[in-house]
Amino acid sequence: MSWKKNYILALLALFIATGPADNGFSKESDSKASGDDVAHSEELLHLVNQYRITQGLPSLVTDARLTSLARKQAEGMAKQGFISHDLPSGNISVRMSSAGYKHGIVRENVASARTVSYAHNALLESTEHKSNILAADVSHIGIGIAKGDPATRYGDYLFIVEIFASPR
């Protein structure tokens, strides 16, 4: 095995063993997120960073402001029962500007699935979404996950938003 593969495997093992020091998903930082939504977000962060590491890229750092923006979009999508980059609160550029988030690059993935791992794998099967996950020009991530309305046929679905950015 090459030294690069050994290095990546060692980093991956370290990440799995210790986890991120500050994942940005604490319940105290955003009281709107349920415990399940926080756990799902942590799971997705782990999957995204694990995949980036296997591709020779650095892990992304969780950004609380991006997480808040992503959660609001996920909650809005869950209430509407469909995924959208634009609804309910405008496209990613509008939402970033409204939040006063200064950035160089911003990318967004949206998905809906019954499990986090299914959504992650589906995003990796899409060229555009996969390129957002593997983008070398971003360093931070915000993940928002909201459960669909139990009174609708989407009650078993998770509505997922990943925002990737390079803050200025």
TORRO-730237 format. One line per 3 residues: their letters; for each residue x, z, y of N, C-alpha, C. Coordinates in steps of 0.02 Angstrom, whole numbers, plus 50000, padded with zeros to 5 digits. Each point is the difference from the previous one (the first is absolute). Example, Ala and Ser with C-alpha at 12.3 -4.5 7.8 and 13.67 -1.06 7.14 Angstrom:
! residues 2
as = 50660 50390 49716 49955 50000 50059 50045 50000 50060 | 49982 49964 50053 50042 50003 50059 49961 50037 50055;
***
This chain:
! residues 168
msw = 50042 50000 49942 49958 50000 50058 50045 50000 50062 | 49978 49963 50051 50040 49996 50061 49995 50065 50039 | 50048 50010 50045 50000 50062 50041 49937 50001 50043;
kkn = 49976 49942 50023 49941 49998 50043 49938 50024 49962 | 49992 49976 49938 49943 50022 49960 50005 50075 49985 | 50060 50024 49985 50010 50072 49988 49982 50040 50062;
yil = 50021 49976 50058 49986 50034 50064 49925 50002 50012 | 49966 49944 49991 49928 49998 50010 49964 50045 49951 | 50020 49999 49937 49969 50044 49951 50012 50074 50016;
all = 50059 50016 50025 50015 50069 50019 49956 50021 50059 | 49993 49956 50050 49957 50016 50057 49928 50009 49978 | 49977 49955 49957 49932 50005 49974 49990 50065 49963;
alf = 50046 50019 49958 49995 50063 49963 49999 50059 50048 | 50041 49998 50051 50001 50054 50049 49933 50004 50037 | 49973 49943 50019 49936 49999 50036 49945 50028 49956;
iat = 49998 49978 49937 49949 50024 49954 50007 50075 49988 | 50061 50024 49993 50012 50071 49986 49984 50044 50059 | 50017 49978 50060 49992 50045 50058 49941 49982 50044;
gpa = 49981 49936 50001 49946 49978 50045 50025 50000 50071 | 49960 49973 50046 50021 49998 50069 49997 50070 50031 | 50047 50014 50045 50003 50066 50032 49939 50012 50044;
dng = 49980 49950 50039 49943 50007 50044 49959 49937 49994 | 49947 50002 49962 49963 49939 49986 49949 49983 50054 | 49989 50044 50049 49954 49984 50054 49927 50003 49980;
fsk = 49985 50021 49939 49931 50000 49977 49971 50071 49995 | 50028 50048 50036 49974 50068 49994 49930 50004 50028 | 49959 50042 49971 49931 50009 50023 49999 50027 50070;
esd = 50050 50039 50019 50001 50030 50066 50007 49947 50055 | 50036 49945 49985 50012 49950 50051 49939 49957 50014 | 49952 49998 49953 49940 49960 50010 49944 50031 49959;
ska = 49961 50041 50033 49949 50039 49965 49945 49955 49972 | 49995 49937 50022 49948 49955 49975 50013 49977 49929 | 50062 49998 49979 50016 49975 49934 49983 50053 49947;
sgd = 49965 49978 49947 49986 50046 49946 50062 50009 49958 | 50000 50051 49958 50057 50012 49955 50012 49941 49954 | 49945 49969 49975 50007 49942 49957 50032 49941 50037;
dva = 49978 49989 50063 50028 49945 50040 50074 50010 50012 | 50020 50063 50014 50071 50015 50010 50038 49988 49936 | 49974 50022 49943 50034 49989 49936 50006 49925 49984;
hse = 49947 49962 50014 50002 49928 49989 50052 49967 50046 | 50005 50023 50062 50049 49973 50047 50071 50015 49977 | 50011 50060 49976 50066 50018 49974 50018 49956 49939;
ell = 49951 49988 49957 50011 49957 49942 50019 49929 50022 | 49965 49973 50049 50014 49932 50023 50068 49997 50035 | 50016 50050 50040 50066 50002 50032 50055 49998 49946;
hlv = 49991 50039 49948 50049 50001 49945 50006 49931 49968 | 49944 49967 49987 50002 49934 49968 50033 49948 50045 | 49984 50001 50065 50031 49953 50047 50075 50011 50004;
nqy = 50021 50062 50010 50072 50014 50006 50037 49988 49935 | 49969 50017 49945 50031 49987 49934 50012 49925 49992 | 49951 49959 50018 50008 49928 49993 50054 49974 50048;
rit = 50001 50024 50061 50051 49978 50048 50070 50017 49974 | 50008 50059 49973 50066 50021 49974 50022 49954 49944 | 49954 49983 49955 50019 49956 49944 50019 49930 50025;
qgl = 49979 49983 50060 50017 49935 50029 50060 50004 50048 | 50033 50059 50000 50060 50009 50041 49986 50014 50073 | 49939 50021 50016 49982 50017 50069 49994 50075 50009;
psl = 50010 50024 50062 49992 50072 50011 49926 50021 49999 | 49990 50064 49987 49933 50028 50003 49975 49998 50072 | 49934 49999 50007 49969 50003 50065 49986 50073 50018;
vtd = 50004 50015 50063 49988 50068 50026 49927 50004 50021 | 49966 50052 49980 49931 50009 50020 49996 50020 50073 | 49955 49968 50036 49990 50011 50071 49929 50028 50009;
arl = 49994 50059 50027 49935 50033 50007 49952 49960 50043 | 50025 49968 50052 49955 49960 50043 49975 49938 49964 | 50044 49967 49961 49978 49943 49960 49950 50023 49947;
tsl = 50013 50058 49971 49955 50027 49949 49931 50012 50030 | 49997 50028 50059 49936 50013 50033 49963 49934 50013 | 50035 49950 50025 49970 49934 50012 49974 49970 49934;
ark = 50040 50005 49948 49980 49972 49935 49940 50037 49971 | 49998 50066 50008 49943 50039 49975 49936 49981 50036 | 50004 49993 50065 49940 49981 50038 49973 49933 49978;
qae = 50045 49952 49988 49979 49934 49977 49971 50005 49930 | 50031 50038 49956 49975 50008 49931 49931 50033 50001 | 49991 50051 50042 49935 50033 50004 49946 49952 50025;
gma = 50018 49960 50050 49953 49951 50026 49981 49948 49948 | 50049 49977 49962 49986 49951 49947 49956 50032 49946 | 50014 50062 49982 49961 50034 49949 49927 50007 50022;
kqg = 49989 50016 50064 49932 50007 50025 49963 49933 49998 | 50037 49945 50015 49969 49934 50000 49993 49970 49930 | 50042 50023 49954 49997 49975 49932 50037 49934 49989;
fis = 50046 49983 50045 50041 49940 49989 50066 50007 50037 | 50050 49961 49976 50066 50004 50031 50007 49949 50056 | 50038 50018 50051 50009 49956 50057 50062 50021 50039;
hdl = 50036 49951 50026 50055 50014 50045 49975 50013 50070 | 49940 49978 50015 49975 50001 50069 49946 50052 50013 | 49961 50016 49951 49945 50047 50012 50016 50067 49968;
psg = 49978 50053 50026 49952 50009 50053 50031 50007 50070 | 50065 50010 50004 50029 50019 50066 50049 49949 50028 | 49992 49938 49982 50045 49948 50026 50058 49986 49954;
nis = 50035 49946 50013 50057 49982 49958 50058 50048 50011 | 50051 49993 49959 50055 50048 50001 50034 50003 50068 | 50007 49944 50034 50031 50000 50067 49959 50041 50049;
vrm = 49934 49991 49999 49956 50038 50044 50004 50075 49984 | 49998 50017 49936 50003 50070 49981 50066 50033 50018 | 50055 49963 49991 50067 50027 50018 50004 50010 50075;
ssa = 49976 49952 50038 50001 50004 50073 49957 50058 50025 | 49940 50006 49972 49954 50055 50020 50030 50068 49986 | 50040 50005 49947 50032 50064 49983 50064 50011 50040;
gyk = 50022 49950 50038 50061 50007 50039 50062 49999 49957 | 49995 49970 49941 50057 49997 49954 50044 49940 50018 | 50060 50015 50022 50048 49947 50019 50036 49978 49937;
hgi = 49998 49935 49986 50030 49974 49939 50029 49931 50012 | 50047 49983 49958 50028 49933 50000 49962 49956 49952 | 49994 50023 49939 49966 49964 49946 49944 50044 49973;
vre = 49945 49969 49983 49946 50035 49966 49969 49953 49949 | 49986 50027 49942 49968 49963 49945 49947 50045 49970 | 49950 49969 49969 49947 50041 49971 49975 49969 49935;
nva = 49988 50043 49951 49966 49981 49938 49935 50040 49996 | 49947 49968 49978 49937 50035 49986 49979 49982 49929 | 49969 50048 49967 49978 49988 49931 49943 50047 49983;
sar = 49966 49985 49946 49950 50044 49972 50003 49994 49924 | 50001 50057 49967 50004 50002 49927 49978 50069 49977 | 49991 50006 49935 49980 50065 49972 50058 50048 49993;
tvs = 50062 49973 49996 50059 50043 49994 50055 49976 50047 | 50043 50045 50019 50057 49984 50043 50046 49951 49965 | 50015 50012 49936 50047 49956 49965 49972 49929 49993;
yah = 49935 49994 49989 49970 49932 49996 50006 49965 50067 | 49986 50034 50054 50006 49970 50067 50072 49979 50014 | 50047 50044 49984 50071 49985 50012 50022 49938 49960;
nal = 49981 49997 49937 50018 49942 49959 49968 49936 50025 | 49937 50005 50022 49966 49941 50028 50035 49976 50064 | 50021 50047 50042 50036 49981 50061 50066 49966 49983;
les = 50034 50023 49948 50064 49969 49980 49990 49930 49971 | 49940 49985 49976 49986 49933 49973 49986 49949 50055 | 49988 50024 50061 49988 49957 50057 50066 49990 50038;
teh = 50018 49938 50012 50063 49985 50034 50005 50033 50068 | 49947 49994 50040 50001 50029 50068 50005 50076 49998 | 49960 50031 49958 50000 50073 49997 50066 50027 49973;
ksn = 50026 49965 49949 50064 50020 49971 50055 49995 50052 | 49998 49947 50042 50052 49992 50051 49995 50056 50052 | 49941 50026 50013 49993 50057 50045 50032 50062 49970;
ila = 49988 50011 49935 50029 50058 49966 50076 49996 49998 | 50026 49939 49992 50072 49990 49994 50034 49980 50066 | 49965 50004 50054 50029 49980 50065 50060 50043 50017;
adv = 50055 49967 50015 50062 50035 50018 50001 50018 50074 | 49953 49974 50039 49999 50012 50072 49955 50058 50021 | 49975 50038 49951 49960 50060 50014 50034 50061 49970;
shi = 49988 50058 50031 50031 50061 49977 49951 50057 49989 | 49939 49993 50026 49951 50053 49997 49935 49975 49969 | 49961 50047 49973 49937 49983 49968 49948 50053 50016;
gig = 49938 49978 50004 49943 50045 50003 49950 49976 49948 | 49974 50046 49961 49953 49982 49947 49936 50039 50012 | 49944 49964 49998 49935 50030 50005 49958 49981 49940;
iak = 49969 50049 49969 49956 49988 49943 49937 50040 50008 | 49943 49966 49992 49935 50034 50005 49957 49978 49941 | 49962 50046 49974 49955 49987 49944 49936 49968 50027;
gdp = 49974 49952 49963 49938 49968 50019 49942 50049 50000 | 49947 49982 50034 49940 50041 50004 49967 50006 49932 | 49994 50062 49974 49971 50009 49933 49928 49975 49994;
atr = 49965 49993 50056 49931 49977 49998 49995 49924 49993 | 50057 49966 50002 50000 49927 49995 50034 49979 49936 | 49999 49935 49987 50034 49974 49940 50076 50004 50007;
ygd = 50026 50018 50059 50071 50006 50011 50026 50072 49995 | 49958 50044 49974 50018 50070 49994 50060 50015 49956 | 50015 49955 49953 50057 50009 49955 50063 49967 50026;
ylf = 49997 49969 50059 50057 49962 50026 50039 50039 50052 | 50065 49986 50001 50044 50025 50052 50012 49943 50049 | 49996 50015 50064 50014 49951 50053 50068 50018 50028;
ive = 50046 49953 49997 50071 50014 50011 50028 49958 50057 | 50038 50033 50044 50035 49965 50055 50072 50023 49999 | 50045 49951 50000 50072 50013 50008 50022 49968 50065;
ifa = 50030 50038 50044 50028 49973 50062 50075 50009 49997 | 50036 49945 50008 50073 49999 49999 50023 49984 50071 | 50049 50038 50027 50022 49987 50068 50072 50019 50011;
spr = 50026 49973 50054 50065 50020 50027 49988 50026 50070 | 50000 50066 50008 49986 50028 50066 50057 49984 50049 | 49981 49995 50063 50051 49989 50052 50020 50066 50029;
***
